[in-house]
Amino acid sequence: MKMPEPDQAVLGRRGDIVRDLMAIVPGEGVIADQREMKPYESDGLTAYAQVPMIVVLPETTAQVAEVLSYCHANGIKVVPRGSGTSLSGGALPLADGVLLGLGKFNRILDIDYANRTVTAQPGVTNLGITHAVQENGFYYAPDPSSQIACSIGGNVAENSGGVHCLKYGLTTNNLLGCELVLMSGEIVRLGGKAMDADGYDLLGLVTGSEGLLGIVTEVTVRILPKPATAKAMLLGFHSVEEAGALVGDIIAAGVIPAGLEMMDSPAIRAAEAFVGVGYPVDCAALLIVELDGPEAECDELVDLIRIMAAARGVTFERVSQSEAERQAFWAGRKAAFPAVGRIAPDYFCMDGTIPRGKLPQVLGRISELGTQYGLGVANVFHAGDGNLHPLILYDADIPGDLEKAEAFGADILKLCVAVGGVLTGEHGVGVEKRDLMGEMFDETDLACQQRVKCAFDPGLLLNPGKVFPVLHRCAELGRVHVHRGKLAFPDLPRF
């Protein structure tokens, strides 16, 4: 993984830049000491690290706009950062860039039960939104495993999902509006509380754009009433092939569970040792199936899935008998990542998506690749929508282990594309998958995507080095621009 060479001219002006930014964000809003900037050197993808040139921590949208306007005028790169839980290196700093942290944007601004919406600043945690409305029987549906820490602004940047995204959708399906500051300092509002907006779907464009188009300073999401009943099932199998086959059976039967997750043997054992919720450690694969809705419907679907599971050779079955037990079932799954961290010094958490019917084939091939590279792998994934999260185990202190893990991960992602899937389901491209974009897109595809980048950020100053394996100058792609929040592509080909 290689990042752009630092701009020495910018580094030479560092003292002046620090002084100017302190005037914009006074007090403790600017961090310039190397030791104090160390905590910002990486995000959740800790294999790659770089101390930023300067860290800026604004508190208001006006400050964000002024910082971006200043950096735009002075040719200074900016990397936005939320809570730093990204697993693709999306918030990896630049040696010649400003890291703009949004941790101080941590307030919920509006709760509107009549319209079932919450408006929050981007630093509010995912789980914080549910906590704000749960006393009135509502919750926010997308629930990444890191929901206790990840920020809602970061969720927008990566289009995050979670264990309940099968039925209730990703961030993009639950986002209604946002406030966005462009690299020029212009503030744009997209969407609102209504379900639909006229004109271009700029909100859809920004969701999942990984901080390359603008910095989100306000988010409006929809909230849902808590289901009347929710029951979770633990189903154990002798093989991942049997568990994978049941996943296909459930969806083919027209049942859309609220959550449908799978863990293989190493992940099961690690999670059970970490949390102790009663997972069957002698099983090769474990499915967690959650049904929600009216109680009679849940009971009927539980019985139906029991029949289908028996036909696939289920060896362990347990149905939650209380809300506390249901939460315990999920606690093990959501703790799987830190749990695996106890059995290996380091791991890569991959993120690729495949057609559900390819699960047995792909899991078998991942096992073969593990043997080929001599590295362990624990599989935890959103089985219902085919979003895989293989955890590649390695030791960064062993020479060559990191490189083997990178190559292993690249082969997994190439495999996902080869069977009809995609490079990422919810973690984003960042730097981790950047150099694999050519596996999915040809030069024309990438050029069209970069035209969108140029429309928002013609100077290529916002989070450069991410997503695109080669970042062309905008003049090479044709002139495009943003005018009052609307895109113009005068040089795009006509069809």
Phi, psi and omega in degrees: 000126183233135177255162180301147177296139180298145177278108184295329179296320178293315179300326179293339179261013188305316181300317179293322180295317178301314180299315183293320180291327176296330177289330180278317181238087187285180179073233181261025185279349179234130177244123183235351179284132184302316181294321181287338178275350184306319180299345182263007189289343179209170170253213182294342175271081190284354178295337180241133183216146177202120176291130181290166175293316181209146172249132177238133182237080181289164180242345183227158176298323179299320178293318177302314181298320181290322177297314181294319179299318179296313181295323178297315182291335185250011176064039183253131180285150182227132175244116178283149180218133174265249179270355178077022180267001181303138181255010180240008181077022181296334180252019177297124184290172175242142182296335180246025184233160174272128172266118184258105181268142184248023182296335180278352176273073192238027182247143169274125189266330186200136172238118185238094183290331180298319178263000179055055180224155170231134174249126186221157171285158190291341180276355176295136180289155177305310182291335179299329178293315177298317179301327183288339187237356188291333178295338178259015173083021180241166176202165175258124193288310182301129187220077175304156180301333180268022190299337178291339184238326186292147184266154181293329176294320175295325176300321177294317182298323184256358186052057186293156179242244182139181186290341180254017183285342181301314182268325189251358172089169178277187178304318183300332179278352183237003179264130182251330182194163175203160171255132187231132174257122180280166182300332179287347185099353179291137180258126184237138174252130180241132179067204182175219179272345180285157182288332183226151176232153180278174177077194179300149177277068181293331178296317177295328179291320182287324181294120182086011183275001169060032176075016181268345186251331182180177180246120181283128180243357177200143185225136172242122182237160176268146176245156184238150173290141180298134180300151181298323182218144173217128179231138179245142179244137168256125182231117182257149183222159177286341183212154177290335179294319178295316179295319179296323179295323179294325177304312178297321179298317183297312181293320180296333180281359179085012178267125177247095180294158174295325176213145179213096188244154176228145174226142176266181189304310180300321180290321179300311183296319180295315181294320181292321178294329183279318188248326179066058182254005178096024176292144180282103188285351179267003180270148176279337181208145179230129173257138170247116182243123178245131174247140176220161182133203176300148185301318181297320178295316180299315181298318181295319181289325175301314179297319180296316181291326175302317180296314180295322180294320178298323179293338180260009174083035180301139181247347179216134180217133177208133180244133182298138181252359180203166178295323179296320180291321177300315179298324179294321177303316182284333180300321178296316180295315183287344176264007185299320182296306177297330179297317179294331177297345179274346184252359177209144180300325182215156171207151172261126174264107182276169184203098175224160183234137182227162171299139184305324182294346180266002183305306181301317180298313184290319179296322177296319180291324177299320177298318178296319179296323177300317177296318181299318183271350181071030180236145176283159177212135174245132184254123176226125184200162176278086188297327184299325179246015173071021181269107185272145173227068176294134178255106182275122186266130179206177179230110184297342179278349177269119181306129178092345183294317179299316181296323177294319179295320178297316180293320177300313180297319179298320179294324177297315182291322175297322177297317179302315180294320184296329181268009176102014180259200183226167186289331183214142176258325184202346183275343181089173182272308179053225173262338185299315185252002184309312185281002175256001182302330178294344176291334182253327189236142173271181185298325179294316178302311183294324178296319178296320178295322180289334175298323177295316176304315181294328179298322181269328189217073186297338179273358179055044183260344187265111178052048179291157181090356179252154173070304186270125179296328174227125181257102181284152172295145185299327180298334180284344185255351184105146186285126176220157181201168173253131177230110180054046175080003180246142181276146174227126181238070185294338184256005178289147179295151177268143181245000000 
